Amino acid sequence: MSAPFALALHGGAGPIRNADQSAEIANMTALLQHGHTMLQKRANAVDVVVEVIAGLEQAGLYIAGKGAAPNRDGVFELDAAIMDGKNRNAGAVCALSGFYAPIKAARAVLENTPHVLLAGTGAAKFCDDEGLQRVDDPQAYYTPVASSLSATDALAHGTVGCVVLDQFGDLCAGTSTGGVLNKMPGRVGDSPLIGAGTWADEQVAVSCTGQGEYFIRAAVAVDVSARMSYAGMSVDAAAVGALADMERQGGDGGLIAVDTQGRVAMPFYSHGMRRGAIDAQGNVTVKVFR
Ligand code: ASP
């Protein structure tokens, strides 16, 4: 029997109530199946996370990648992170402007620098040096999902993320976002911050979505792992406990997590969260609301 493997993804905890989500559901289902095929062929967790998140970024259906919203100055500043649980290597970019696939930039930071997080113009220069593909015409490329929202949805959001357990028992988590709507220039959320919005180690991989300020204050992603280590909790109980702590501070949102047995948790404290998972047998679950 082959080793267990599992894949989960999210498209953000800010779906608009009553909106048709069929395109998002079809996109998430296709990416889960694609990732499953890769894992069956013994792809490693990092490759699968990058592939799935790049697919979510390109879809233009979420507030990440092509669907990202501009900040108050009309500039598209994006954040992304990836963490390899096998060795705790991590790479991230924040307030990055001008590139198609922030998750690939995060991976390049992981693989080709001694650093974890590059910001702004320094990050962009690094991406140019790495030969990453630029967005030539931002106004033409980005199709802000957010343009359908009103200004009163001040902190509406819609990050994407992916967590994977591969056949070798290794875990990886990644997250990519355009951040929250109407954000100030230079604002950075939890997604690219290792331990806040993204975390992977030997026992669990976590990707969060929600109001980043609250996830940073509660260090939600690493708190899932801490609860498993120190309190012996299951991934489900740890995920719910970490989120509940964040919610007590006044935030909302959710997370996806997978452990070394391929057990997936996808709890959320918000009216919905676009989410999906596929197990080693190919059983798919995709949901948006409860
Ligand atoms: N957590 C993201 C941020 O605050 C937004 C989101 O998850 O939708 O940047």
Residues whose N, C-alpha, C, O or C-beta is under 5 A from the ligand:
A	BS01	LIG	G12 H157 G158 T159 T177 G179 V180 G189 D190 S191 C208 T209 G210 Q211 G212 E213
